[in-house]
Amino acid sequence: MTERAPVFDKIIADYLQQVAALDGGPRLIDKLGIETSPDGFTVLLFNQRITVTPDRIVDENNEPPSHSASVLACKYLLLCPDTPLTDHTLVTYKDFKDAAPYVGGFKNTVEIPIARAFSGRVDKLEAACMALGGRPFDTDVSCQLAYEFRALPRVPVVLIFHDADDDFPAQSTLLFRKNAAGYLDMECLAMIGGILANRLQN
């Protein structure tokens, strides 16, 4: 197993201190769609149960999740909005006003790799989507595949896939609800894309 850099442990330790100070009452349960217990909070990330306690973060197998998953679980709790945004309009990642510094990386590490990995393999992509808990998404957009995933309880993400043809290479696009920016910052939304891309390919 690869040893994790100390800086990552320091980041998580800081988040855990902040999470420990949260009020675990109905506010978080109702607004975030999470579960609470005397020990901490349980967040579903792509249907994986991640439990955050004052001193550790574990998955459903009682093992530490990836750094990205740990950060997302903590930030989802810490950034809980007082008044959630109600705009559910679907937008691309680049449409978020604060996304500019991350747009290039998002395209190069999320959308392009998905497109390349499943070009000419729509059946394989569909199987991967279903294995990850995705559900077919009804859309008017012309495409070969559209699936919706529950990245976090209040943050769904939609994958639109256009397979390659004689004129264009395969393309994939991730769509978020506009109100996702009220639950997570842009770096975290990019992490969601990264986790989705990685799990679809593995």
C-alpha positions as CSV (number, residue, x, y, z in Angstrom):
1,M,0.0,0.0,0.0
2,T,1.3,3.4,-0.9
3,E,2.1,5.6,2.1
4,R,0.1,8.8,2.1
5,A,1.9,12.1,2.3
6,P,1.8,13.7,5.8
7,V,0.2,16.9,4.3
8,F,-2.9,14.9,3.4
9,D,-3.2,13.6,7.0
10,K,-2.8,17.2,8.3
11,I,-5.6,18.3,5.9
12,I,-8.0,15.6,7.1
13,A,-7.1,16.2,10.8
14,D,-8.0,19.9,10.4
15,Y,-11.4,18.9,8.8
16,L,-12.1,16.5,11.5
17,Q,-11.6,19.2,14.2
18,Q,-14.1,21.3,12.3
19,V,-16.6,18.5,11.9
20,A,-16.4,17.7,15.6
21,A,-17.7,21.1,16.4
22,L,-20.8,20.8,14.2
23,D,-24.3,20.5,15.7
24,G,-25.5,17.1,14.6
25,G,-29.2,18.0,14.9
26,P,-32.0,18.1,12.3
27,R,-30.4,20.9,10.4
28,L,-27.7,18.7,8.8
29,I,-30.0,15.7,8.4
30,D,-32.7,17.6,6.6
31,K,-30.5,19.9,4.5
32,L,-27.9,17.3,3.5
33,G,-29.9,14.0,3.5
34,I,-27.3,12.3,5.8
35,E,-27.5,10.0,8.7
36,T,-26.3,10.8,12.2
37,S,-25.3,8.6,15.2
38,P,-23.7,9.2,18.6
39,D,-20.3,8.7,16.9
40,G,-20.7,11.0,14.0
41,F,-22.1,11.4,10.5
42,T,-22.6,9.0,7.6
43,V,-22.6,10.3,4.1
44,L,-23.4,8.4,0.9
45,L,-20.8,9.1,-1.8
46,F,-21.8,7.3,-5.1
47,N,-23.7,4.8,-2.8
48,Q,-20.6,4.2,-0.7
49,R,-21.2,4.8,3.0
50,I,-18.6,7.0,4.5
51,T,-18.7,7.7,8.3
52,V,-17.0,10.7,9.7
53,T,-16.3,10.7,13.5
54,P,-14.3,13.2,15.5
55,D,-11.2,11.1,15.1
56,R,-11.4,9.2,11.9
57,I,-13.1,8.6,8.5
58,V,-14.0,5.1,7.4
59,D,-15.9,3.4,4.6
60,E,-18.5,0.6,4.9
61,N,-15.6,-1.9,5.3
62,N,-14.2,0.1,8.2
63,E,-11.3,1.1,6.0
64,P,-10.0,4.6,5.3
65,P,-11.5,5.8,2.0
66,S,-9.4,7.7,-0.6
67,H,-8.2,11.2,0.2
68,S,-10.7,12.7,-2.3
69,A,-13.6,10.7,-0.8
70,S,-12.6,11.8,2.7
71,V,-12.3,15.5,1.7
72,L,-15.7,15.3,-0.1
73,A,-17.5,13.8,2.9
74,C,-16.0,16.4,5.3
75,K,-16.6,19.4,3.0
76,Y,-20.2,18.3,2.3
77,L,-20.8,18.5,6.0
78,L,-18.9,21.7,6.6
79,L,-20.3,23.7,3.7
80,C,-23.9,22.9,4.5
81,P,-25.8,26.0,3.3
82,D,-28.1,27.9,5.7
83,T,-30.5,28.4,2.8
84,P,-30.0,25.9,0.0
85,L,-30.2,27.2,-3.6
86,T,-33.3,26.0,-5.4
87,D,-32.2,26.3,-9.0
88,H,-32.0,22.7,-10.4
89,T,-31.1,23.8,-13.9
90,L,-28.5,21.4,-15.4
91,V,-25.2,23.1,-16.3
92,T,-21.8,22.0,-17.4
93,Y,-18.8,22.4,-15.0
94,K,-17.5,25.4,-16.9
95,D,-20.8,27.2,-16.4
96,F,-20.2,27.7,-12.7
97,K,-18.9,31.2,-12.1
98,D,-15.9,30.2,-9.9
99,A,-14.9,27.2,-12.0
100,A,-12.5,28.9,-14.4
101,P,-9.2,27.8,-12.7
102,Y,-10.3,24.2,-12.8
103,V,-12.0,23.9,-16.2
104,G,-9.0,22.7,-18.1
105,G,-8.1,20.1,-15.5
106,F,-11.7,18.9,-15.3
107,K,-11.8,18.3,-19.1
108,N,-8.4,16.6,-19.2
109,T,-8.8,14.4,-16.2
110,V,-12.6,13.6,-16.3
111,E,-14.4,14.1,-19.6
112,I,-11.7,13.3,-22.1
113,P,-10.6,10.1,-20.3
114,I,-14.2,8.8,-20.1
115,A,-14.7,9.5,-23.8
116,R,-11.4,7.8,-24.8
117,A,-11.9,4.8,-22.5
118,F,-15.4,4.0,-23.9
119,S,-15.2,5.1,-27.5
120,G,-16.9,2.4,-29.5
121,R,-17.8,0.6,-26.2
122,V,-21.2,2.1,-25.3
123,D,-22.3,-1.3,-23.9
124,K,-19.3,-1.4,-21.5
125,L,-20.0,2.2,-20.4
126,E,-23.6,1.3,-19.7
127,A,-22.6,-1.7,-17.7
128,A,-20.2,0.4,-15.7
129,C,-22.8,3.1,-15.1
130,M,-25.3,0.5,-13.8
131,A,-22.6,-1.1,-11.5
132,L,-22.0,2.3,-10.0
133,G,-25.7,2.8,-9.2
134,G,-26.4,5.1,-12.1
135,R,-29.9,5.3,-13.6
136,P,-30.9,6.1,-17.2
137,F,-31.6,9.8,-17.5
138,D,-34.3,11.1,-19.8
139,T,-33.0,13.9,-22.0
140,D,-33.8,15.7,-25.2
141,V,-30.1,15.9,-26.0
142,S,-29.1,13.6,-28.9
143,C,-26.6,11.1,-27.5
144,Q,-25.9,7.4,-27.2
145,L,-26.1,7.3,-23.4
146,A,-27.3,9.4,-20.5
147,Y,-27.1,8.3,-16.9
148,E,-27.6,10.1,-13.6
149,F,-25.6,9.3,-10.4
150,R,-26.2,10.3,-6.8
151,A,-22.7,11.6,-6.1
152,L,-23.9,13.0,-2.8
153,P,-27.5,13.0,-1.4
154,R,-28.1,16.6,-2.6
155,V,-25.6,16.6,-5.4
156,P,-26.5,14.4,-8.4
157,V,-24.4,14.4,-11.6
158,V,-25.4,13.4,-15.1
159,L,-23.2,11.8,-17.7
160,I,-23.9,12.5,-21.4
161,F,-22.0,10.3,-23.8
162,H,-21.7,10.8,-27.6
163,D,-19.9,7.9,-29.3
164,A,-17.4,8.4,-32.1
165,D,-18.7,8.6,-35.6
166,D,-17.1,9.3,-39.0
167,D,-16.7,13.0,-38.3
168,F,-16.1,13.4,-34.6
169,P,-14.4,11.5,-31.8
170,A,-16.3,10.3,-28.7
171,Q,-17.3,13.0,-26.3
172,S,-18.5,12.9,-22.7
173,T,-20.0,15.7,-20.7
174,L,-20.8,15.9,-17.0
175,L,-23.8,18.0,-15.9
176,F,-24.5,19.3,-12.4
177,R,-27.6,21.0,-11.0
178,K,-26.9,24.7,-10.7
179,N,-27.6,24.5,-6.9
180,A,-24.6,22.2,-6.5
181,A,-22.5,25.3,-6.0
182,G,-24.4,25.9,-2.7
183,Y,-23.2,22.6,-1.3
184,L,-19.6,22.3,-2.5
185,D,-16.9,24.5,-3.8
186,M,-15.5,24.1,-7.3
187,E,-12.5,22.0,-6.3
188,C,-14.9,19.5,-4.6
189,L,-17.2,19.4,-7.7
190,A,-14.1,18.6,-9.8
191,M,-13.2,15.8,-7.3
192,I,-16.7,14.3,-7.9
193,G,-15.9,14.2,-11.6
194,G,-12.6,12.6,-10.9
195,I,-14.1,9.9,-8.7
196,L,-16.8,9.1,-11.3
197,A,-14.2,8.9,-14.1
198,N,-12.0,6.6,-12.0
199,R,-14.7,4.3,-10.9
200,L,-16.3,3.9,-14.3
201,Q,-12.9,2.8,-15.7
202,N,-12.0,0.4,-12.9
